[in-house]
Amino acid sequence: MAESMRGLHRTHRCTEVSTANVGETVTVMGWVQKRRNLGSLIFIDLRDRSGILQIVFDENSVGSDGFAKAGDLRSEYVIAVVGTVQKRSAAVNENLKTGDIEVIATSLRILSEAETPPFQIEENSQTKDEVRLKYRYLDLRRPDIQRNLMLRSKVAYLMREFMTKEGFLEIETPILCKSTPEGARDYLVPSRIHPGSFYALPQSPQLFKQLLMASGYDRYFQIAKCFRDEDLRADRQPEFTQADMELSFVDMDDVIDVNERLLQYVFKEAIGVEISLPLQRMPWQEAMDRFGSDKPDTRFGMELTNVSEIVRDCGFGVFTGALENGGSVRGINVKGQGAMPRKKIDKLVEFAKGYGAKGLAYLCVNEDGTYKSSFAKFMTEEELAKLVEAMAGEPGDLLLFAADKNKIVWNVLGALRVELAKELDLLDSNQYNFLWVTEFPLLEWSEEENRYMAMHHPFTMPMEEDWDKIDTDPGAVRAIAYDIVLNGTELGGGSVRIHQDDIQEKMFEVLGFTKERAHEQFGFLLDAFKYGVPPHAGLAYGLDRLVMHMVHADSIRDVIAFPKVKDASCLMSNAPDVVDPKQLEELGIEISEETEE
């Protein structure tokens, strides 16, 4: 039967007990991990968030009633034990922090009984994600998940500590905002007091932090909840956490400097990893040309090679057709994989199709120097030899080519090189390759909207030397924007902001906004800028992504306490769910049922 605390106080967490406490009486509390009954002795592994401690129940020390109660214990019972610390009488357990001691129980209190859990509470659980997330409160008891969340807490603390010392003020911005749908979809919240009107949950604190700069707060910082109604991936959730900042009277180098030192401090203090500064910088165009990605993983080679000029006049229509349509032909050299079976190559072709490719051309350089290729019959020996030379191909290499519009070629080969690196075990999770990607395009053309859209957001400052192209060649204008990338993941991004009226107005014009519409959506910011605004710039990290890399998790779900699944639902609480019709009535909302035609 479960008992109450009745004045009992915990003196130590499980792994706070050590050889220094030998001979002392301690009170420990936690969950039963495991019970071993040896007849005259009962051993219990007691678990709390700090780790495991062995408790020994002996009838002589705990009494017959206590010994009987210990015999009733099952996994996940919550217990309190008073006992004496002693050195282990049996062999030391090197795998436990408390492996050289044990507690001889003198009293036992069962605080809560437990049903048999649907899966074992253990590290690196092989239980299906759906089951773990349905019983997330049990999953969160797993030591590896607990370590992840404790590290996340430490990272947030270290960030706050560093930013405070650097003169940043932590200021909270609103969660209920005005909708500004120039980006991902907003989550909308209906207003009861203003029928027919809606708040939006913030995709980021962008506008408010710029207003704080206009208000003279100089350096702002916030660990902010953000919301985006978009499709989920391993590193995306509908609600996520940003470490957000904005600085006044600075340029890009100032922002990069403070953030490099922040990363260096957090990695050293949180996980003992030394980061040497300055971090590498790479212009966006170079990143795309070399890696096919604006968030390149630089832990391995397999870089892209542009062979467009080599194959321009060859007889292979797939290559020449792509070039005639303004595209390119590029390849990657998969060293030492020339003998890859055809079945595996076919799988790579299907993988490439998932990223927009119509196919994938391949050429194997055999050990005797001859070639096996999907397109050899369309090219002369001399053309093939030039192509292999351009790709630095050697006997035993596999050369893979994509031919299409640049965007598709980059997407395909960028994803393919990472997929191959995983398959060939080229990725070292203990290697932290940071990279600043700079000089992003200011605008990108949207086929869907049939207009230019801001690659980052409408308040990003263009590079001064490109501004004269804004009317004649808008796509060639670069932005003073910068992303911080780690091992192929974009950890965060930022930019210098526009603070001059004329540039901001022109930017809205290029984006297809009328003055009225710009004012309708962003009037409060534009009005504030009439009253004197300093040059300012900022950056925001995805805190979840940062911690995911620090703990070597595959998904941000492993560093978020209560994550959603791919359809943005919570398997544990069953959110989103229907609500009482009375609530909808108060909001003036009626749900219309879809009818099949």
C-alpha positions in Angstrom: 0.0 0.0 0.0 1.3 3.4 -0.9 2.3 5.7 1.9 2.9 9.5 2.2 6.1 11.3 3.0 5.2 11.9 6.7 8.1 14.2 7.4 10.7 12.1 5.5 13.2 14.3 3.7 15.6 13.1 0.9 19.2 13.8 1.8 20.9 12.8 -1.5 20.0 12.0 -5.1 21.2 8.5 -6.0 24.6 9.3 -7.5 25.3 12.0 -4.9 26.1 9.2 -2.5 29.8 8.2 -2.7 32.6 6.6 -0.7 32.8 9.9 1.2 29.5 8.9 2.8 30.6 5.5 4.0 29.2 4.9 7.5 26.6 7.7 7.2 22.8 7.3 7.3 21.2 8.6 4.1 17.6 8.9 2.8 17.2 8.3 -0.9 14.1 8.2 -3.1 13.3 7.1 -6.6 12.0 4.4 -8.9 12.7 0.7 -8.8 14.7 -0.2 -11.9 15.3 -3.8 -11.1 14.9 -6.3 -8.2 17.0 -9.4 -7.5 15.8 -11.8 -4.8 18.6 -14.0 -3.5 16.5 -15.5 -0.7 18.3 -14.0 2.4 19.1 -10.8 0.5 17.1 -8.6 -1.8 19.0 -6.2 -4.1 17.2 -3.2 -5.6 18.6 -0.9 -8.3 17.1 2.5 -7.4 16.9 5.1 -10.1 16.4 8.8 -10.2 17.4 11.5 -12.7 21.0 11.4 -11.5 21.5 7.6 -12.1 21.4 4.3 -10.2 22.2 3.3 -6.6 22.2 -0.3 -5.3 20.1 -0.9 -2.2 20.5 -4.1 -0.1 17.6 -5.4 2.0 18.7 -7.8 4.7 16.1 -9.0 7.3 18.6 -8.3 10.1 18.9 -4.6 9.2 15.4 -3.8 7.8 13.3 -6.1 9.9 10.9 -8.8 8.8 8.2 -6.4 7.8 10.6 -4.3 5.8 12.0 -7.4 4.2 8.5 -8.6 3.2 7.7 -5.2 1.7 11.0 -5.3 -0.3 9.9 -8.6 -1.7 6.7 -7.0 -3.0 8.6 -4.3 -5.0 8.1 -4.3 -8.7 9.6 -2.2 -11.6 8.7 1.5 -11.4 7.4 1.4 -7.8 8.4 4.8 -6.2 10.1 4.2 -2.9 11.9 6.0 -0.1 14.8 4.2 1.7 16.7 5.1 4.8 19.9 3.2 5.2 23.7 3.1 5.9 26.3 3.6 3.1 29.0 0.9 2.9 31.6 -0.2 0.4 30.3 -3.0 -1.8 30.8 -6.5 -0.4 30.7 -8.1 -3.8 32.5 -7.1 -7.0 32.6 -3.4 -8.0 30.4 -2.4 -11.0 32.7 -0.3 -13.2 29.7 0.8 -15.3 28.0 2.6 -12.5 29.0 5.9 -10.9 28.0 4.4 -7.6 29.5 1.0 -8.5 31.8 0.8 -5.5 29.1 1.4 -2.8 25.7 0.3 -1.7 23.1 1.3 0.9 22.1 -1.2 3.5 18.4 -0.4 4.1 17.1 0.2 7.6 13.6 1.2 6.6 11.5 1.2 3.4 8.5 3.3 2.5 6.5 2.6 -0.7 5.3 6.0 -1.9 3.6 4.8 -5.1 2.8 1.4 -6.7 3.0 0.9 -10.5 1.5 -1.2 -13.1 3.8 -3.1 -15.4 4.9 -0.5 -18.0 4.3 -1.1 -21.7 8.0 -1.1 -22.4 11.2 -1.3 -20.3 12.7 1.9 -19.0 16.2 1.6 -20.4 18.7 3.5 -22.5 18.6 3.4 -26.3 15.2 1.8 -26.2 14.3 -0.2 -29.4 10.5 0.3 -28.7 8.6 1.9 -31.6 8.4 5.7 -31.6 4.6 5.6 -31.6 4.5 3.6 -28.4 7.2 5.7 -26.7 5.5 8.9 -27.6 2.0 7.7 -26.5 3.6 7.0 -23.1 6.0 9.9 -23.2 5.9 10.3 -19.4 7.5 6.8 -19.2 9.8 7.5 -22.1 11.1 10.6 -20.3 12.3 8.4 -17.4 14.9 6.8 -19.7 18.4 7.9 -18.5 19.5 8.9 -22.0 16.5 11.2 -22.6 16.9 12.6 -19.1 20.6 13.4 -19.8 19.5 15.1 -23.0 17.0 17.4 -21.2 19.4 18.1 -18.4 22.0 19.2 -21.0 19.4 21.3 -22.7 18.7 23.1 -19.4 22.4 23.6 -18.9 22.8 25.1 -22.5 20.0 27.5 -21.9 21.6 28.6 -18.6 25.0 29.0 -20.2 23.6 31.1 -23.0 21.8 33.4 -20.6 24.9 33.7 -18.5 27.1 34.6 -21.5 24.6 37.0 -23.0 24.1 38.8 -19.7 27.9 39.3 -19.4 27.9 40.7 -22.9 25.4 43.4 -22.1 22.3 41.7 -23.5 18.9 42.3 -21.8 16.5 39.4 -21.7 13.1 40.8 -22.8 9.9 38.8 -23.5 7.9 39.5 -26.6 4.2 38.7 -27.2 2.9 35.2 -28.1 -0.4 36.6 -29.4 0.6 38.7 -32.4 -0.7 40.1 -35.7 -0.6 37.7 -38.6 2.0 38.7 -41.2 1.9 35.8 -43.7 5.1 36.4 -45.6 6.8 33.1 -45.0 5.5 29.8 -43.5 1.9 29.4 -42.5 0.8 31.0 -39.2 -1.1 29.3 -36.5 -4.2 31.4 -35.9 -6.0 32.1 -32.6 -9.6 33.4 -32.8 -10.5 36.4 -30.6 -13.7 36.1 -28.6 -13.8 39.8 -27.8 -13.2 40.9 -31.4 -15.4 38.5 -33.4 -14.0 37.6 -36.8 -10.5 38.7 -35.9 -7.5 36.5 -35.2 -4.2 36.6 -33.5 -1.3 34.6 -34.9 1.3 32.7 -32.8 4.7 34.1 -33.6 6.9 32.4 -36.2 9.7 34.4 -34.6 10.0 37.6 -32.5 11.4 39.4 -35.6 9.3 42.5 -35.7 9.3 43.0 -32.0 13.0 42.7 -31.6 13.5 45.3 -34.3 11.1 47.6 -32.5 13.2 47.0 -29.3 16.2 48.3 -31.2 14.2 51.4 -32.3 13.3 51.8 -28.6 16.9 52.0 -27.6 17.5 48.7 -25.8 20.7 48.2 -27.7 21.2 44.4 -27.1 18.2 42.1 -26.7 18.1 38.3 -26.0 15.3 35.8 -25.5 14.8 32.1 -25.4 11.6 32.3 -27.3 8.8 29.8 -28.2 8.0 30.0 -32.0 5.3 28.4 -34.0 5.1 27.4 -37.7 2.3 25.5 -39.4 4.5 23.6 -41.8 5.3 20.0 -42.7 7.5 18.2 -40.2 11.0 16.6 -40.7 13.5 15.1 -38.3 14.7 18.6 -37.3 11.3 20.4 -37.4 8.4 20.7 -35.0 5.3 22.9 -35.2 6.4 24.6 -31.9 10.1 25.0 -31.3 12.5 27.2 -29.3 14.8 29.9 -30.6 17.7 31.5 -28.8 17.0 34.9 -30.3 19.1 38.1 -30.3 19.3 41.6 -31.9 22.1 44.2 -31.6 22.2 47.9 -32.4 25.1 50.0 -33.9 26.8 46.8 -35.4 27.7 45.3 -38.7 27.8 41.6 -39.7 31.3 41.1 -38.3 30.2 42.2 -34.8 27.3 39.7 -34.8 29.5 36.9 -36.0 32.1 37.8 -33.3 29.8 37.6 -30.4 28.2 34.4 -31.7 31.4 32.6 -32.3 32.5 33.4 -28.7 29.0 32.2 -27.5 29.3 28.9 -29.3 32.9 28.4 -28.0 31.8 29.1 -24.4 28.7 26.9 -24.5 30.4 23.9 -26.2 33.3 24.0 -23.8 31.2 24.4 -20.6 28.4 22.0 -21.6 30.2 19.1 -23.2 33.9 19.9 -22.9 34.5 20.4 -26.7 37.0 23.1 -27.7 36.1 25.2 -30.7 38.9 27.1 -32.3 38.1 30.6 -33.7 37.5 32.2 -36.1 35.1 29.8 -37.8 35.3 29.2 -41.5 33.2 31.5 -43.8 31.9 30.5 -47.2 29.8 32.5 -49.7 26.4 31.0 -50.6 27.4 30.5 -54.3 30.6 28.6 -53.3 28.6 26.4 -50.9 26.1 25.5 -53.7 28.7 24.9 -56.3 30.9 22.7 -54.1 28.4 20.9 -51.9 25.0 21.4 -53.6 23.6 22.8 -50.3 23.5 26.1 -48.4 24.0 24.1 -45.2 26.9 21.9 -46.3 28.4 19.0 -44.2 32.1 19.6 -44.6 33.2 16.5 -42.5 33.9 14.6 -45.8 34.8 15.3 -49.4 32.7 14.1 -52.3 32.4 17.6 -53.6 30.4 18.5 -56.7 32.3 19.1 -60.0 30.7 21.1 -62.8 31.5 19.2 -66.1 29.1 21.2 -68.3 31.8 22.5 -70.6 33.4 19.0 -70.9 30.1 17.4 -72.1 28.7 20.4 -74.0 29.2 18.8 -77.5 28.9 15.1 -76.5 26.4 12.8 -78.1 24.5 12.1 -74.8 21.1 13.9 -75.2 20.4 14.0 -71.4 23.5 16.1 -70.9 23.2 18.3 -73.9 19.5 18.8 -73.4 20.0 20.1 -69.8 22.6 22.5 -71.0 20.4 23.8 -73.9 17.7 24.5 -71.3 20.0 26.7 -69.2 20.9 24.0 -66.7 24.2 22.3 -65.9 25.8 18.8 -65.6 27.6 18.1 -62.4 29.0 15.0 -60.7 30.4 13.5 -57.5 33.2 11.0 -57.2 32.5 8.2 -54.8 36.0 7.0 -54.1 36.6 3.3 -54.1 33.0 2.3 -54.9 33.5 1.4 -58.6 32.4 -2.2 -57.9 29.1 -1.1 -56.3 26.4 -3.7 -57.4 23.9 -2.5 -60.0 21.1 -3.0 -57.5 22.6 -0.5 -55.1 23.2 2.0 -58.0 19.5 1.6 -58.9 18.5 2.4 -55.3 20.6 5.6 -55.6 18.8 6.5 -58.8 15.4 6.1 -57.0 16.8 8.2 -54.1 17.8 11.0 -56.6 14.3 10.9 -58.2 12.9 11.8 -54.7 14.8 15.1 -55.0 13.5 16.0 -58.4 15.9 14.2 -60.7 14.6 12.4 -63.8 17.4 9.9 -63.4 21.1 9.6 -62.5 23.9 8.8 -64.9 26.8 6.7 -63.6 30.3 5.7 -64.7 32.4 3.0 -63.0 36.1 3.2 -63.5 37.2 -0.5 -63.4 40.5 -1.6 -61.8 41.9 -2.2 -65.3 41.1 1.4 -66.3 38.1 0.5 -68.5 34.7 2.0 -68.0 31.2 0.6 -67.2 28.6 3.3 -67.7 25.0 4.0 -68.3 25.9 6.4 -71.1 29.2 5.0 -72.6 27.5 4.2 -75.9 26.6 7.8 -76.5 30.2 9.1 -76.0 33.6 8.5 -77.6 36.5 7.0 -75.6 38.2 10.3 -75.7 35.1 12.2 -74.4 34.8 9.6 -71.6 38.5 9.9 -70.7 38.2 13.7 -70.5 35.1 13.4 -68.2 36.9 10.9 -65.9 39.9 13.3 -65.8 37.7 16.3 -64.9 36.2 14.2 -62.1 39.7 13.1 -60.8 38.5 9.6 -61.4 40.9 6.7 -60.7 40.5 2.9 -61.0 37.9 1.7 -58.5 35.9 5.0 -58.4 32.2 5.5 -59.0 31.2 8.7 -60.8 27.6 9.9 -60.5 26.1 12.7 -62.6 22.9 14.8 -62.5 21.8 17.0 -65.5 19.0 19.5 -65.1 18.3 23.1 -63.9 20.9 24.2 -61.4 18.5 24.1 -58.5 17.5 20.5 -59.1 21.2 19.4 -59.8 22.3 21.0 -56.5 19.4 19.4 -54.5 20.0 16.0 -56.0 23.8 15.8 -55.6 23.7 17.7 -52.3 21.4 15.1 -50.8 23.1 12.2 -52.5 26.6 12.9 -51.2 25.2 13.0 -47.6 23.2 9.8 -48.2 26.4 8.1 -49.5 28.4 9.4 -46.6 25.9 7.8 -44.2 26.0 4.5 -46.1 29.8 4.5 -46.2 30.2 5.5 -42.6 32.1 8.7 -43.4 30.4 10.8 -40.7 32.1 11.2 -37.3 29.5 12.5 -34.8 32.3 13.6 -32.5 33.7 16.0 -35.1 32.1 19.5 -35.0 32.5 21.3 -38.3 31.1 24.8 -38.0 30.7 27.1 -41.0 29.3 30.5 -41.7 27.4 30.7 -45.0 27.3 34.3 -46.2 26.2 36.4 -49.2 22.8 34.7 -49.7 20.7 35.9 -52.6 18.4 38.6 -51.3 15.4 37.2 -53.3 14.3 34.0 -54.8 11.8 33.5 -57.6 8.6 31.6 -56.6 6.9 29.7 -59.5 3.9 29.3 -57.3 3.5 33.0 -56.5 4.9 34.1 -59.9 7.0 36.8 -58.1 10.2 37.3 -56.2 10.1 36.5 -52.5 12.5 37.4 -49.8 14.9 34.4 -49.2 15.1 35.4 -45.5 12.5 38.1 -44.8 11.6 41.6 -46.2 13.8 43.5 -43.7 17.1 42.0 -44.8 19.7 44.5 -46.0 21.1 44.1 -49.5 24.8 44.3 -50.1 25.6 47.9 -51.1 27.6 46.9 -54.2 24.7 44.9 -55.7 21.9 47.4 -55.0 22.1 49.0 -58.5 20.9 45.7 -59.9 17.6 45.7 -58.0 15.6 46.9 -61.0 17.5 45.2 -63.8 18.5 41.9 -62.3 16.8 41.4 -58.8 17.9 37.8 -58.6 21.6 38.8 -58.6 21.4 41.0 -55.6 23.1 39.5 -52.6 22.0 40.0 -49.0 24.0 40.8 -45.9 22.7 37.6 -44.4 24.6 34.8 -42.6 23.7 31.3 -41.5 25.6 29.3 -38.9 25.9 25.6 -40.0 27.0 22.6 -38.1 27.7 19.2 -39.8 25.1 19.8 -42.5 22.4 21.4 -40.2 21.5 25.0 -40.2 21.7 25.9 -36.5 20.6 29.5 -37.0 20.5 32.4 -39.3 20.4 36.2 -39.3 21.1 39.3 -41.2 21.8 43.0 -41.1 18.4 44.7 -41.2 17.2 47.6 -43.4 16.9 50.8 -41.4 16.5 53.3 -44.3 13.0 54.2 -45.5 13.9 54.4 -49.2 15.5 50.9 -49.3 12.7 49.4 -47.3 10.1 50.9 -49.7 12.0 49.6 -52.7 12.2 46.2 -51.2 8.4 46.0 -50.7 7.9 47.2 -54.3 10.2 44.4 -55.6 8.2 41.9 -53.5 5.0 43.1 -55.1 3.6 44.9 -52.1 1.7 48.1 -52.7 2.4 50.9 -50.2 -1.1 50.3 -48.7 -0.5 46.5 -48.3 3.0 47.0 -46.8 1.4 49.4 -44.3 -1.5 47.1 -43.6 0.9 44.3 -42.6 3.9 46.0 -41.2 2.6 49.6 -40.4 3.5 49.5 -36.7 7.2 48.8 -37.6 7.3 51.3 -40.5 5.8 54.0 -38.3 8.3 53.3 -35.6 11.1 53.7 -38.1 10.1 57.3 -38.8 11.3 58.3 -35.4 14.9 57.4 -35.6 16.2 53.9 -35.8 19.8 52.7 -35.3 21.6 50.4 -37.7 20.8 46.9 -36.3 21.4 43.2 -37.0 20.5 39.9 -35.3 20.5 36.2 -35.4 18.4 33.3 -34.0 19.4 29.7 -33.2 17.2 26.7 -33.2 18.0 25.6 -29.6 16.5 22.2 -30.3 18.8 21.6 -33.2 21.8 22.8 -31.3 21.2 20.4 -28.4 20.4 17.6 -30.8 23.9 17.8 -32.2 25.5 18.1 -28.8 23.9 14.8 -27.7 24.3 13.1 -31.1 20.5 12.5 -31.4 18.9 11.7 -34.7 15.9 13.9 -34.1 15.0 17.0 -32.2 12.2 14.9 -30.6 14.9 13.4 -28.4 15.7 16.8 -26.9 12.1 18.2 -26.5 10.1 17.0 -23.5 6.7 16.6 -25.2 7.2 16.6 -29.0 4.6 16.3 -31.8 4.8 13.6 -34.5 4.8 14.2 -38.3 1.2 15.2 -38.6 1.8 17.8 -35.9 -0.3 15.8 -33.3 0.6 14.7 -29.8 0.1 11.0 -29.4 0.1 11.3 -25.6 -2.5 14.0 -25.1 -4.4 13.5 -28.4 -4.0 17.2 -29.4 -5.3 18.7 -31.5 -8.8 17.5 -30.6 -12.4 18.7 -31.0 -13.7 21.2 -28.6 -17.0 21.8 -26.9 -19.6 23.4 -29.4 -20.2 26.1 -26.7 -16.6 27.3 -27.1 -17.0 27.6 -30.8 -20.3 29.4 -30.4 -18.6 32.0 -28.1 -16.0 32.6 -30.8 -18.5 32.8 -33.6 -16.9 29.8 -35.4 -18.8 27.2 -37.3 -17.2 24.0 -38.6 -18.3 23.1 -42.1 -18.1 19.4 -42.9 -16.4 18.5 -46.2 -18.7 16.6 -48.5 -17.5 14.3 -51.2 -18.7 15.2 -54.6 
